[in-house]
């Protein structure tokens, strides 16, 4: 099983098994074992400047993101979660659900914070995973995070890396 974790003030998790979403909820309440996790948060900081090398590579692909120092609290929380999971033997990847949405054309222009945007994203997401109606954009990001890892494990993803970090993305 594969988990996707959306890091925020409240951390949301989705656990998938193949195409099936088997659990969604709050990270602290999840008691399902999983072997892999995609974490939607920076898991490192740049050695210099605002962006890590992996982020500069994503920029060249037309994928924009915030510098890790701008979301420092989320980054530290993501790093803490990653460390706890690694101690349990979970293989952890940094993912960026918006990059997955762009690369797989999962309604990349839809606003996930608006109802009509979430409906559009879920409709497009059903090409890849059996997802029910979800009304929380954080849970949608967690599902997309897990999907990104699943695709990578199926040989349909790649790691964009650099000297100061890496981000897992699907192959478009």
Secondary structure by P-SEA (a helix, b strand, c coil): cbbbbbbccbbbbbbbcccccccccccccccccccbbbbcccccccccccccaaaaaaaaacccccccccaaaaaaaaaaaaaaaaaaccbbbbbbaaaaaaaaccccccccccaaaaaaaaaaacccccccccccaaaaaaaaaaaaaaaaaaccccccccccbbbbbccc
